[in-house]
Amino acid sequence: MRATATAHPNIALVKYWGKRDGGRNLPAVGSLSITLDGMRTRTAVEFDPALQSDEVTLNGRSDGGTAARVTACLDLLRDRAGRATRARVTSANDFPTGAGLASSASGFAALAVAADRSLGLGLSLADLAEVARIGSGSAPRSLFGGFALLRNEPDGGVRCEPWLAAADWPLRVVVAITATGPKATSSRDGMAASRDSSPLYREWVRSHDADLAAGMAAVRQRDFAALAAVAERSCLKMHAVMFTTEPALIYWEPATVDCLQEIRKLRQRGTPVFFTIDAGPQVKAICEPAAVATVSATLAAVPGVSRVIECGLGSGARIADD
């Protein structure tokens, strides 16, 4: 009753921020994302009858903050399997954790896949998405490679599905690391605060369907300029909601703003590149393959950028090869 899985983080090009049902962790809006191959989470799950409670270790340390969400996911799978056995979960990221790089998404996607194999359930990706979502609202997207679509269904549920394979539009992503420590306010807490206090939150939700439709069309048509426009608009709208939350959620560092300015300058000079930023200070520059060297060198030279990570579009969560 042991298995190991790997998963990659994903970044949303059309963002999601806010919950419509906190207890079931249902997103307020849909999202369109890409899964990145340059960063990885590796998670091992072992069910052990000797354990009295689930044990969770993240990056070599006991993690009580994550343990409750891990147990909630495992309980869904234990109910399916008709078992009560507790599990030992060991997870590690090869990139900064809790720093706006979607480590929760890749972590809970890997958890769902590894636990499913450990219990011998053989669940579908749709069922695994329901499990992973309890841990992280964006985790279902990391179950899929390339472009993934997460959207609300008319019946009140959520559906996650592949939108375009990585090989069909092999964009590149340069991630500029501007801070490595965990953020002061988690995404989950930040979303609740924005819903309750930001005067822009209702407009964010109301106008979101149009952005999602525009993003879906841009990807379907491989229209880089259109995708750049909607992705940057969605990003800045989301951060406007954060900025107007009480107290304000300002995840950015000075180098974050400097990176945005450099990306805008590159595009003005003809380089096919655009930016997006999640709930954190890291900047992701999406570009066409021929531009990756220029984009990488430009961002690496920005004061305050500690390193850059070059990524392609990755595969979905899977059982580890070894």
URUR-V710333 format. One record per backbone hydrogen bond with DSSP energy under -1.0 kcal/mol. NH is the residue of the N-H (numbers start at 1). CO is the residue of the C=O. If there is no record, write none. Layout:
# URUR-V710333
nh=NH co=CO
nh=NH co=CO
This chain:
# URUR-V710333
nh=3 co=45
nh=5 co=43
nh=6 co=318
nh=7 co=41
nh=11 co=34
nh=13 co=32
nh=14 co=32
nh=20 co=26
nh=21 co=26
nh=26 co=21
nh=28 co=18
nh=31 co=150
nh=32 co=14
nh=33 co=148
nh=34 co=11
nh=35 co=146
nh=36 co=9
nh=37 co=312
nh=41 co=7
nh=42 co=92
nh=43 co=5
nh=44 co=90
nh=45 co=3
nh=46 co=88
nh=47 co=1
nh=48 co=86
nh=51 co=48
nh=55 co=87
nh=57 co=89
nh=58 co=61
nh=59 co=91
nh=61 co=58
nh=63 co=56
nh=67 co=63
nh=70 co=66
nh=71 co=67
nh=72 co=68
nh=73 co=69
nh=74 co=70
nh=75 co=71
nh=76 co=72
nh=77 co=73
nh=78 co=74
nh=79 co=75
nh=80 co=76
nh=81 co=77
nh=82 co=78
nh=83 co=78
nh=88 co=46
nh=89 co=55
nh=90 co=44
nh=91 co=57
nh=92 co=42
nh=94 co=40
nh=106 co=102
nh=107 co=103
nh=108 co=104
nh=109 co=105
nh=110 co=106
nh=111 co=107
nh=112 co=108
nh=113 co=109
nh=114 co=110
nh=115 co=111
nh=116 co=112
nh=117 co=113
nh=118 co=114
nh=119 co=115
nh=121 co=116
nh=128 co=124
nh=129 co=125
nh=130 co=126
nh=131 co=127
nh=132 co=128
nh=133 co=129
nh=136 co=132
nh=139 co=136
nh=142 co=139
nh=143 co=140
nh=144 co=141
nh=146 co=314
nh=147 co=164
nh=148 co=33
nh=149 co=161
nh=150 co=31
nh=151 co=159
nh=153 co=157
nh=156 co=153
nh=159 co=151
nh=161 co=149
nh=163 co=147
nh=164 co=147
nh=168 co=165
nh=169 co=166
nh=171 co=169
nh=172 co=287
nh=173 co=311
nh=174 co=285
nh=175 co=309
nh=176 co=283
nh=177 co=307
nh=183 co=98
nh=190 co=186
nh=191 co=187
nh=192 co=188
nh=193 co=189
nh=194 co=190
nh=195 co=191
nh=196 co=192
nh=197 co=193
nh=198 co=194
nh=201 co=198
nh=204 co=200
nh=205 co=201
nh=206 co=202
nh=207 co=203
nh=211 co=207
nh=212 co=208
nh=213 co=209
nh=214 co=210
nh=215 co=211
nh=216 co=212
nh=217 co=213
nh=218 co=214
nh=219 co=215
nh=220 co=216
nh=221 co=217
nh=223 co=218
nh=227 co=223
nh=228 co=224
nh=229 co=225
nh=230 co=226
nh=231 co=227
nh=232 co=228
nh=233 co=229
nh=234 co=230
nh=235 co=231
nh=236 co=232
nh=237 co=233
nh=238 co=234
nh=239 co=235
nh=240 co=236
nh=241 co=237
nh=242 co=238
nh=243 co=239
nh=244 co=240
nh=245 co=242
nh=249 co=242
nh=257 co=253
nh=258 co=254
nh=259 co=255
nh=260 co=256
nh=261 co=257
nh=262 co=258
nh=263 co=259
nh=264 co=260
nh=265 co=261
nh=266 co=262
nh=267 co=263
nh=268 co=264
nh=269 co=265
nh=270 co=267
nh=271 co=266
nh=273 co=271
nh=274 co=286
nh=276 co=284
nh=280 co=278
nh=283 co=176
nh=284 co=276
nh=285 co=174
nh=286 co=274
nh=287 co=172
nh=288 co=272
nh=291 co=288
nh=292 co=289
nh=295 co=291
nh=296 co=292
nh=297 co=293
nh=298 co=294
nh=299 co=295
nh=300 co=296
nh=301 co=297
nh=302 co=299
nh=305 co=302
nh=306 co=177
nh=309 co=175
nh=311 co=173
nh=314 co=35
nh=317 co=142
nh=318 co=6
nh=320 co=4
